[in-house]
């Protein structure tokens, strides 16, 4: 799996970093605000407090060695643009940058951003996905027509192991986490994670699954 750097730990960046880490990816989380970096320290591979416009600091922390960098800096467009330019000049293969307007998206593309993300606009797309695919609880677009999604386990999978379902071969997706409701009257709404599902891991009623795959494969998963 690719190594990721998430730069900017606002709501978008923090949620993305947590989702990628939950999927088993190696994640470097970066922000100038120490309190936000501290929140991520035990969740991601490495949480770093630095200015992403400081080229020497980026190199010192190995951020130039990641496969994908997501520049999610929200408030200061100039800082996000400079970080994007630095990352591309350092040879990061894929840089995804956040833009809140069409004009800013065009500027970021011209200075080297490989993809543009607009969380505000894409919230409408996520709602569309939830309405069309009600089994999808959460969705994070990973680009290149791939997504990380949390789905309700289809009832037809209940009582079967991952090996019996042969999910990777039959459905072309990977199950990376199983969320299972805790039993007991005082545990309502709480879940625990099976973060390394094995072939003999069994799907139980009420489970939700974190899966990675192409959008086409995810849309083709059983609804029930």
Residue pairs with C-beta under 8 A, 6 or more apart in sequence:
1 23
1 24
1 25
1 26
2 25
2 66
2 67
2 68
3 25
3 26
3 27
3 28
3 65
3 66
3 67
3 68
4 17
4 20
4 25
4 26
4 27
4 28
4 66
4 67
4 68
4 69
4 70
5 27
5 28
5 29
5 30
5 63
5 66
5 68
5 69
5 70
5 92
6 13
6 16
6 17
6 20
6 27
6 28
6 29
6 30
6 44
6 69
6 70
6 72
7 13
7 30
7 31
7 52
7 63
7 69
7 70
7 71
7 72
7 73
7 83
8 30
8 31
8 52
8 71
8 72
8 73
8 74
8 80
8 98
9 17
9 29
9 30
9 31
9 33
9 36
9 37
9 39
9 40
9 72
10 72
10 74
12 72
12 74
12 98
12 117
12 119
13 29
13 31
13 70
13 72
14 29
14 36
14 39
14 40
15 140
16 70
16 72
16 140
17 27
17 29
17 40
17 43
17 44
18 40
18 43
18 44
19 138
19 140
19 148
20 27
20 140
20 148
21 27
21 43
21 44
21 45
22 176
22 177
22 193
22 195
22 210
23 148
23 176
23 177
23 210
23 212
24 176
24 195
26 45
27 44
27 45
27 46
28 44
28 45
28 46
28 47
28 48
28 61
28 62
28 63
28 66
29 37
29 40
29 43
29 44
29 46
29 47
29 48
30 37
30 47
30 48
30 49
30 50
30 52
30 61
30 63
31 37
31 49
32 49
32 50
32 51
32 52
33 49
34 49
37 47
37 48
37 49
38 47
40 47
41 47
46 61
48 61
48 63
50 57
50 58
50 61
51 57
52 58
52 71
52 73
52 79
52 83
52 86
53 79
53 82
53 83
53 86
55 86
55 90
58 64
58 86
58 87
58 90
59 90
63 69
63 87
63 92
64 87
64 90
64 91
64 92
66 92
67 92
67 93
67 94
68 92
68 93
68 94
68 95
68 96
68 143
69 87
69 92
69 94
69 95
69 96
70 95
70 96
70 97
70 98
70 117
71 80
71 83
71 84
71 87
71 95
71 96
71 97
71 98
71 113
72 98
72 117
73 79
73 80
73 83
73 98
74 98
74 100
77 99
77 100
77 104
80 97
80 98
80 108
81 97
81 107
81 108
81 111
84 95
84 97
84 108
84 111
84 112
84 113
85 111
85 112
87 95
88 95
88 111
88 112
88 113
89 112
94 114
94 115
94 143
95 112
95 113
95 114
95 115
96 113
96 114
96 115
96 116
96 117
96 143
97 108
97 113
97 115
97 116
97 117
98 116
98 117
98 118
98 119
99 105
99 107
99 108
99 116
99 117
99 118
100 118
100 120
105 116
105 118
108 116
109 116
115 143
117 141
122 141
126 139
129 136
129 139
130 136
130 137
130 139
133 218
133 219
133 223
134 223
135 151
135 152
135 154
135 221
135 223
136 149
136 150
136 151
136 218
137 149
137 150
137 151
137 152
137 208
138 149
138 150
139 147
139 148
139 149
139 150
140 147
140 148
140 149
141 147
142 148
142 212
145 214
145 215
145 216
146 212
146 213
146 214
146 215
147 212
147 213
147 214
147 215
147 218
148 210
148 211
148 212
149 210
149 211
149 212
149 218
150 179
150 208
150 209
150 210
150 211
151 208
151 209
151 211
151 218
151 221
152 207
152 208
153 203
153 204
153 206
153 207
153 208
153 209
154 221
154 222
154 223
154 224
155 205
155 224
156 222
156 224
157 165
157 203
157 222
158 203
158 204
158 205
158 207
159 202
159 203
159 204
160 202
160 203
161 199
161 200
161 201
161 202
161 203
162 175
162 197
162 198
162 199
162 200
162 201
162 203
163 199
163 200
165 203
167 173
167 174
167 175
168 174
171 213
171 217
171 220
171 221
172 213
172 214
172 217
173 211
173 212
173 213
173 217
173 218
173 221
174 211
174 212
174 213
175 197
175 209
175 210
175 211
176 195
176 197
176 210
176 211
176 212
177 193
177 194
177 195
177 197
177 209
177 210
178 193
178 194
178 197
178 201
178 203
178 207
178 208
178 209
178 210
179 191
179 192
179 193
179 207
179 208
179 209
179 210
180 191
180 192
180 193
180 194
180 204
180 206
180 207
181 187
181 189
181 190
181 191
181 206
181 207
182 190
182 191
182 192
191 208
194 201
203 209
211 218
211 221
